[in-house]
């Protein structure tokens, strides 16, 4: 098993309610994924989240000019957390609505430190 798959598996095992976790490029293309969400394409969802991050990089909004470190999307049925690893890569965690949001954020931050070394 490679370091990406091993890291994603550990996140999924440690965060209650995990449906899927993926390492994605800023372009939204998954590098590696663990788990699956029935009725939803992780690739499509990652691309949509990637588009949002790219749009904020070039916009002149009230956000400061630094890059997004973490982005959360909470709906009636699920939670998505996008967490920065490098300027080019993010971790995407998809949780059930009752999943462990705080633990998810913590595990993504830990994993980002490990994966950053592999990606630079």
Secondary structure by P-SEA (a helix, b strand, c coil): ccaaaaaaaaaaaacccccccccccccccccccccccccccaaaaaaaaaaaaaaaaacccccccccccbbbbbcccbbbbbbbccccbbbbbbbcccccaaaaaaaaaaaaaaaaaaac
